[in-house]
Amino acid sequence: MFILPQKDSGTPTTSPGSVSTQGLHSNHGDGLEREGSGKPDQKPLKLYGVGDPTAMFSSDSPYLSSRGSIIKWFWDSAEEGYRTYHMDEYDEDENPSGIINLGTSENKLCFDLLSRRLSQSDMLRVEPSLLQYPDWRGHLFLREEVARFLSFYCKSPAPLKPENVVVLNGCASLFSALATVLCEVGEAFLIPAPYYGAITQHVYLYGNVRLVCVYLDSEVTGLETRPFQLTVEKLEMALKGANSEGVKVKGLILINPQNPLGDVYSPGELQEYLKFAKRQKKGVPGKNKFGNPGLDRGPSGFLIHCHPTLGDAFDLPAKLSPPHDLPSRHELHVMVDEVYMLSVFEESVGYHSVLSLERLPDPQRTHMMWATSKDFGMSGLRFGTLYTENQDVATAVSSLCRYHGLSGLVQYQMAQLLRDRDWINQVYLPENHARLKAAHTYVSEELRALGIPFVSRGAGFFIWVDLRKYLPAATFEEEMLLWRRFLDNKVLLSFGQAFECKEPGWFRLVFSDKTHRLRLGMQRVRRVLEGKSQVAEDAPSC
Amino acid sequence: MFILPQKDSGTPTTSPGSVSTQGLHSNHGDGLEREGSGKPDQKPLKLYGVGDPTAMFSSDSPYLSSRGSIIKWFWDSAEEGYRTYHMDEYDEDENPSGIINLGTSENKLCFDLLSRRLSQSDMLRVEPSLLQYPDWRGHLFLREEVARFLSFYCKSPAPLKPENVVVLNGCASLFSALATVLCEVGEAFLIPAPYYGAITQHVYLYGNVRLVCVYLDSEVTGLETRPFQLTVEKLEMALKGANSEGVKVKGLILINPQNPLGDVYSPGELQEYLKFAKRQKKGVPGKNKFGNPGLDRGPSGFLIHCHPTLGDAFDLPAKLSPPHDLPSRHELHVMVDEVYMLSVFEESVGYHSVLSLERLPDPQRTHMMWATSKDFGMSGLRFGTLYTENQDVATAVSSLCRYHGLSGLVQYQMAQLLRDRDWINQVYLPENHARLKAAHTYVSEELRALGIPFVSRGAGFFIWVDLRKYLPAATFEEEMLLWRRFLDNKVLLSFGQAFECKEPGWFRLVFSDKTHRLRLGMQRVRRVLEGKSQVAEDAPSC
């Protein structure tokens, strides 16, 4: 699903519009803003932001409740851009001058493999039990298969159990259900930003739960850090800040591999975040105790061509001391969204699921999410799953699954797919990874040739692209203008503000598409940037 | 999904437990209760009740929010009975002494036809567009097919439009979405009771919307009335009562054909209810203007063997005068749930969809719901649809459809099914209706032979059975004891309180099952009643 702008594109400086307007109107006088770096066009950055998803809302309907009007508004906001694209979709034969979509995070590289597998005769089984009311948690045969599948691909130390599995129609629904059963109305989850902006709606529309952004930035402060790196200190500060505003935080959302960064957390980092979430005693968290070679990768494991002027732009202000004196218990639930876990195509990147950890700091508050949308390139199939040892959480989510159920026939198909290890291991995954890698290589080389910095680490379907130098001024208005310029030139990207990135000028570029579309898309990107670059150089400095 | 008791079965007089505890704890001092009829064991009946779905709630979880604990409790409440049945399910060969399920409203008569149709090769089409993110309203090809299907089977005066169709994973989800977008938290819908009790959860779990019961009773007051007949006067009184308690009512839910009554509204009745919902000026609604021969059926068109002592039990108290002085505008949304519209198996019953009406009093507030769960015997397939001319409502529901989406592959299958008129008209519907009729005839004759009164009209999968004479006292405790006696004797029924019936002793008996199971089920029912009847006769009069 791509993140698109809302109608009112003329509004300057405040959100030029995305389906998420998270944090735009949060407190600016809380003393937690960091000072500018001395660069005249560098606005002060906040370290956290308590979201108000309806800050930009207008237009009540006489037929709807106030929440109904807001829910409708979320649709309308997304619709304008969605319509623009769908009214003029690129087609090699029918509409070669149509819009190339490098904005929606879908894997379009493997439909041939998937179609072949899903069309096999074993996929169409129609039994009475599949047509009758199901167990709302999911049919047992499917939950058993999911448990086996996750045990294997997540490398769990012990076999996972079907009773900890809840199956439903996608991770959007799972976010909605978890927000509702874990939080009261108005409570919040922490989430490192930039993040996949649709989560704002997922937790808000039904659940009325907000997100507290933990803002990350592109600064690289030393050998042990990478751009947009999440640290426990940042989590602590955001939590402390939200608490100081009276916002009750109930959980932490981690996306791993991260969207839009393509970043992957090491087991050591994961442990630290999980310990932070539990935090039973005072002081900073202990160092990671895992000896895994994938740990604590420095920037060497990270592909980045960083903006040269940014090195010292974001020093931590002195008033923000490390959190040695924090409250003794957080007891945050941690939801780890691992929908890209099998889309790590760079062999050197060691991926570690939260389910692979030998000992979870707080297993009753650790919940893993997965789906076939990304790893099996089937966002239209609507299959997602929760794995949690907490039976209260599993039961409460199951109770909502009556509203998130998927067809018995699809449940059967998914069980067939997940149990077919030969196909997955010998056909699908190797081919999928090879194609992802080739597409990634093509796009990243194009970007290098253009001299464009970007962040990417060999996981996911996207590259996080630094186009800040193409903005005449470091504002979201300029970011939006650039985005529109791309769209006018028939290539759709996602702009950083839709991910709550606090540095204007970052874009997410999806590369998991066929060569001919990628090639044409990149030509159009280049055309815009070469023109735009000219404009930027000509423009007076702000 | 069947309605089952909760754990605490020992609690007397107050709810012996159902997943719905609607109205149990509503105001008793509001002056709207009707007096007892003079029969010593007849408790006063209320004319309406404002539901408190959590009245029986207990057991907070330390891991869940308060709403999460309630959501979990709904699951646990249903689970006890569900487990009892599923742990000991009847199977002709494997477990012939297992429980026969005459409680769950599913059509088990046509799996052969359905399996054959759904297994045909045209059902397995795997195209990239079906695997990608869909239009959340449903793929256009499916919405077009739904519009054509409803135009034909609902006999709409003009072709229905795809843009008024929203497709999602079942009517449970649709109730959840409509409640959320039409009501604020704590507002309410009117619903005539007895009603399919699960709707209580559907509007409450996510939407926090309550139901105001419009209590119907078995009294037959004249030639023009039938038992449990809904009248505009009753609607007006319930609305007035709810308003007097400060409860804001936003809509009216009509189930047509009705569940559990199997009743069918005439176009004239439908018009009156719709006019009530709109109500622009003072006074009682005008008389029906339709000359349709299906109108205003008297009890002659209605199968009932009514309890002989009940004729004059429920006179309207003098203090409840007809609503001549009501507020001038109601502007209630009307949701017409027509999931049994093609399951009218008695030819003499003329069924009229709300979409067949020439002129709706308030088309912008009239919303029709349909699904394949009942009419195509596929509750596990998860396909439902909304038809509404109101684009605000359609859009707001669509916005929530991200959480209620169904697989692209299933959308394709449903389009194939709905467009196959030859199969539907020449194979499925005639055979389905013949089988339903045969099963209905068998069960109703068994009931007659037992001397048991019942309500049924040739629509739906169930008979509403009057077992009041088998209760030693007219209490819900006795109703529950009888229900347990059935379960102990390995036959599952649904008890009246689960449908918010205010007369203890009514049960819903599902007949849409294969002959061998029906025969055995009815034998078990007979065994219990013959024993229970003996007990009742021996018991001292209360």
Contacts between the chains, C-beta under 8 A, distances in Angstrom:
chain1	res1	chain2	res2	distance
A	1	B	133	5.3
A	1	B	402	7.9
A	61	B	392	4.1
A	61	B	396	7.6
A	63	B	182	7.7
A	63	B	333	7.7
A	63	B	364	6.4
A	63	B	365	7.0
A	63	B	390	5.7
A	63	B	392	4.8
A	63	B	393	5.9
A	64	B	181	5.4
A	64	B	182	6.6
A	64	B	392	5.6
A	64	B	393	7.0
A	64	B	396	5.6
A	65	B	180	7.6
A	65	B	181	6.4
A	65	B	182	5.9
A	65	B	183	5.3
A	65	B	184	4.8
A	65	B	187	7.4
A	65	B	250	7.5
A	66	B	184	6.4
A	67	B	180	6.4
A	67	B	181	7.2
A	67	B	184	6.9
A	67	B	185	7.9
A	68	B	180	6.8
A	68	B	181	3.3
A	68	B	182	6.1
A	68	B	392	7.9
A	68	B	393	8.0
A	68	B	396	4.8
A	69	B	396	7.5
A	71	B	180	7.1
A	71	B	181	5.7
A	71	B	396	4.9
A	71	B	399	4.7
A	71	B	400	6.2
A	72	B	181	7.2
A	72	B	392	6.1
A	72	B	395	4.9
A	72	B	396	4.0
A	72	B	399	5.9
A	74	B	399	5.4
A	75	B	395	5.3
A	75	B	396	7.3
A	75	B	398	5.9
A	75	B	399	3.7
A	76	B	395	6.9
A	104	B	133	6.6
A	106	B	132	5.8
A	106	B	133	6.6
A	108	B	128	7.2
A	108	B	132	7.7
A	111	B	128	4.3
A	111	B	131	6.6
A	114	B	126	7.1
A	114	B	131	6.3
A	115	B	126	4.5
A	115	B	127	7.4
A	115	B	128	7.5
A	118	B	124	7.9
A	118	B	126	4.5
A	118	B	409	7.5
A	119	B	124	6.0
A	119	B	126	5.1
A	123	B	124	6.4
A	124	B	118	7.9
A	124	B	119	6.1
A	124	B	123	6.4
A	124	B	124	4.7
A	126	B	114	7.1
A	126	B	115	4.5
A	126	B	118	4.4
A	126	B	119	5.1
A	127	B	115	7.4
A	128	B	108	7.1
A	128	B	111	4.3
A	128	B	115	7.5
A	129	B	380	7.6
A	130	B	380	5.6
A	131	B	111	6.6
A	131	B	114	6.3
A	131	B	377	6.7
A	131	B	378	4.6
A	131	B	379	7.3
A	131	B	380	4.8
A	131	B	381	6.1
A	132	B	106	5.8
A	132	B	108	7.7
A	132	B	379	5.9
A	132	B	380	4.9
A	133	B	1	5.3
A	133	B	104	6.7
A	133	B	106	6.6
A	133	B	379	4.7
A	133	B	380	6.0
A	134	B	380	5.2
A	169	B	169	6.3
A	169	B	403	7.9
A	169	B	404	7.5
A	169	B	405	5.7
A	169	B	406	7.0
A	169	B	407	7.8
A	170	B	405	6.7
A	172	B	402	5.1
A	172	B	403	6.0
A	173	B	402	7.9
A	173	B	403	4.6
A	173	B	404	7.8
A	176	B	403	5.0
A	180	B	65	7.6
A	180	B	67	6.4
A	180	B	68	6.7
A	180	B	71	7.1
A	180	B	206	6.7
A	181	B	64	5.4
A	181	B	65	6.4
A	181	B	67	7.2
A	181	B	68	3.3
A	181	B	71	5.7
A	181	B	72	7.2
A	182	B	63	7.7
A	182	B	64	6.6
A	182	B	65	5.9
A	182	B	68	6.1
A	183	B	65	5.3
A	184	B	65	4.8
A	184	B	66	6.4
A	184	B	67	6.9
A	185	B	67	7.9
A	185	B	185	7.9
A	187	B	65	7.4
A	201	B	402	7.6
A	202	B	402	7.8
A	202	B	403	7.7
A	205	B	399	7.0
A	205	B	400	6.3
A	205	B	403	7.6
A	206	B	180	6.7
A	206	B	206	4.8
A	206	B	400	7.1
A	206	B	403	6.7
A	250	B	65	7.5
A	333	B	63	7.7
A	364	B	63	6.4
A	365	B	63	7.0
A	377	B	131	6.7
A	378	B	131	4.6
A	379	B	131	7.3
A	379	B	132	5.9
A	379	B	133	4.7
A	380	B	129	7.7
A	380	B	130	5.7
A	380	B	131	4.8
A	380	B	132	5.0
A	380	B	133	6.0
A	380	B	134	5.2
A	380	B	407	6.9
A	380	B	408	3.8
A	381	B	131	6.1
A	381	B	407	5.2
A	381	B	408	6.7
A	381	B	409	6.9
A	382	B	405	4.9
A	382	B	406	6.3
A	382	B	407	5.0
A	382	B	408	8.0
A	383	B	407	7.7
A	390	B	63	5.6
A	392	B	61	4.1
A	392	B	62	8.0
A	392	B	63	4.8
A	392	B	64	5.6
A	392	B	68	7.9
A	392	B	72	6.1
A	393	B	63	5.9
A	393	B	64	7.0
A	393	B	68	8.0
A	395	B	72	4.9
A	395	B	75	5.3
A	395	B	76	6.9
A	396	B	61	7.6
A	396	B	64	5.6
A	396	B	68	4.8
A	396	B	69	7.5
A	396	B	71	4.9
A	396	B	72	4.0
A	396	B	75	7.3
A	398	B	75	5.9
A	399	B	71	4.7
A	399	B	72	5.9
A	399	B	74	5.4
A	399	B	75	3.7
A	399	B	205	7.0
A	400	B	71	6.2
A	400	B	205	6.3
A	400	B	206	7.1
A	402	B	1	7.5
A	402	B	172	5.1
A	402	B	173	7.9
A	402	B	201	7.6
A	402	B	202	7.8
A	403	B	169	7.8
A	403	B	172	6.0
A	403	B	173	4.6
A	403	B	176	5.0
A	403	B	202	7.7
A	403	B	205	7.6
A	403	B	206	6.7
A	403	B	403	7.0
A	403	B	404	6.3
A	404	B	169	7.5
A	404	B	173	7.8
A	404	B	403	6.3
A	404	B	404	7.1
A	405	B	169	5.7
A	405	B	170	6.7
A	405	B	382	5.0
A	406	B	169	7.0
A	406	B	382	6.4
A	406	B	406	7.0
A	406	B	407	6.5
A	407	B	169	7.9
A	407	B	380	6.9
A	407	B	381	5.2
A	407	B	382	5.0
A	407	B	383	7.7
A	407	B	406	6.5
A	407	B	407	6.1
A	407	B	410	4.7
A	408	B	380	3.8
A	408	B	381	6.8
A	409	B	118	7.5
A	409	B	381	6.9
A	409	B	409	7.9
A	409	B	410	6.6
A	409	B	413	7.5
A	410	B	407	4.7
A	410	B	409	6.6
A	410	B	410	6.1
A	413	B	409	7.4
